[in-house]
Amino acid sequence: MPISNAETLHEQYIALLQASATKLGKRTIKLQEQHFRVTDGYYVSPNMYRLVVTAPDNIPLNHPGYAYLFELNAEVLSTINGESENNDKPLQRYYTLRKAWRDPIRLSVQAWIDVYIHGNTPGGNWARSLVCGMPIKTVRDYPEKIEHLSEGQCLLICDETSLPTVANLLENWQNPLPPLVIAITEDPEDISYLHTLNLCQHLGHDERFLQDNLLHIIKTPTTDLSEQIISLLHARLTTLPLKIGKVWGALEAADIKSLRQQLKVTLGLSRQDMVIKVYWRAQ
Ligand SMILES: Cc1cc2nc3c(=O)[nH]c(=O)nc-3n(C[C@H](O)[C@H](O)[C@H](O)COP(=O)(O)OP(=O)(O)OC[C@H]3O[C@@H](n4cnc5c(N)ncnc54)[C@H](O)[C@@H]3O)c2cc1C
């Protein structure tokens, strides 16, 4: 099919990726529509807003980091922002399945989607505007790369946007070695999000794991994030000698640039063992 614009090129690239991944038996981005329905919404930490949804039957129940590209409802946004949106191109945002389970009473799949609210932005406004019974459409599935975390000493690095993935990873941790977790939040109180998990048995007693293995960085406008992460890591690895073999992280684009480089030097890991994703961009 002839390609007439960049968007078509992108979609065709994804379709090609999808076809080759299917042949290789790998999970990759899927262009497909999925329909959810909101049943509830409430804050689970000062700035993390939870949507409870009824989900399609085919969603993965055990894949931490599985995300969807949500189409934000233009009517809702234009009402909230007091201005009309350009309806040609719907606004879209990625959000992760925090948890999904089959509900035996409702006979359907239920899920949590946790949206970090950082002021008056389209994603946060959309999430808070949704009320019980409203439909939500997603247009793309995005399975996060986490397979490398099943063995070896792992380091997980998250900010508010990737807290839902780390929470799900910790609740479903299969690796016998407990991971080291570095969580970055702007509001110190948002760390409470990780203190209300139903930690998996491998990780032992909740409080002990969180006390020993969770390192918290409070980000300020002047924080040099990669420097802080590296120095925290150095300090931690001096008191408790661990050989980090695998890394998963997701942060802001600019923060990642120097972090990738510095972690590579500090830990000496290959690309396959160090997965660090861009989850958002500061403007
Ligand atoms: C695969 C994937 C999964 C994701 N899963 C989640 C998830 O489960 N929960 C979640 O909350 N987010 C998640 N994100 C990130 C989310 O998609 C972005 O945060 C979102 O695009 C922000 O949309 P917005 O409309 O709120 O702000 P935007 O319109 O993107 O930005 C508006 C303004 O807010 C600032 N801003 C944007 N994001 C942040 C932030 N996180 N902190 C501080 N300032 C910010 C920007 O600099 C900009 O000035 C995920 C991203 C990806 C790629």
The ligand as a Gaussian input file, in Angstrom:
#p B3LYP/6-31G(d) Opt

LIG

0 1
 C        4.092000       2.691000      28.194000
 C        3.680000       3.829000      29.105000
 C        2.923000       3.582000      30.233000
 C        2.537000       4.624000      31.075000
 N        1.788000       4.350000      32.199000
 C        1.395000       5.359000      33.015000
 C        0.582000       5.115000      34.182000
 O        0.194000       3.974000      34.471000
 N        0.225000       6.173000      34.941000
 C        0.617000       7.465000      34.641000
 O        0.249000       8.395000      35.375000
 N        1.371000       7.724000      33.553000
 C        1.755000       6.707000      32.730000
 N        2.502000       6.964000      31.619000
 C        2.895000       8.333000      31.360000
 C        1.743000       9.096000      30.757000
 O        1.370000       8.599000      29.490000
 C        2.206000      10.561000      30.662000
 O        2.490000      11.018000      31.938000
 C        1.128000      11.354000      30.053000
 O        1.410000      11.394000      28.689000
 C        1.010000      12.714000      30.639000
 O       -0.107000      13.212000      30.026000
 P       -0.768000      14.525000      30.508000
 O       -1.854000      14.800000      29.554000
 O       -1.141000      14.406000      31.955000
 O        0.402000      15.608000      30.398000
 P        1.113000      16.134000      29.033000
 O        0.115000      16.753000      28.127000
 O        1.965000      15.043000      28.466000
 O        2.059000      17.215000      29.640000
 C        1.570000      18.484000      30.057000
 C        2.577000      19.133000      30.978000
 O        2.751000      18.369000      32.163000
 C        4.130000      18.020000      32.337000
 N        4.166000      16.614000      32.724000
 C        3.744000      15.574000      31.979000
 N        3.902000      14.416000      32.651000
 C        4.448000      14.747000      33.848000
 C        4.850000      14.005000      34.988000
 N        4.706000      12.689000      35.011000
 N        5.380000      14.672000      36.043000
 C        5.517000      16.028000      36.019000
 N        5.153000      16.783000      34.962000
 C        4.631000      16.166000      33.898000
 C        4.774000      18.177000      30.984000
 O        6.095000      18.591000      31.099000
 C        3.954000      19.281000      30.361000
 O        4.471000      20.508000      30.698000
 C        2.914000       5.946000      30.760000
 C        3.656000       6.211000      29.601000
 C        4.036000       5.151000      28.771000
 C        4.838000       5.456000      27.540000

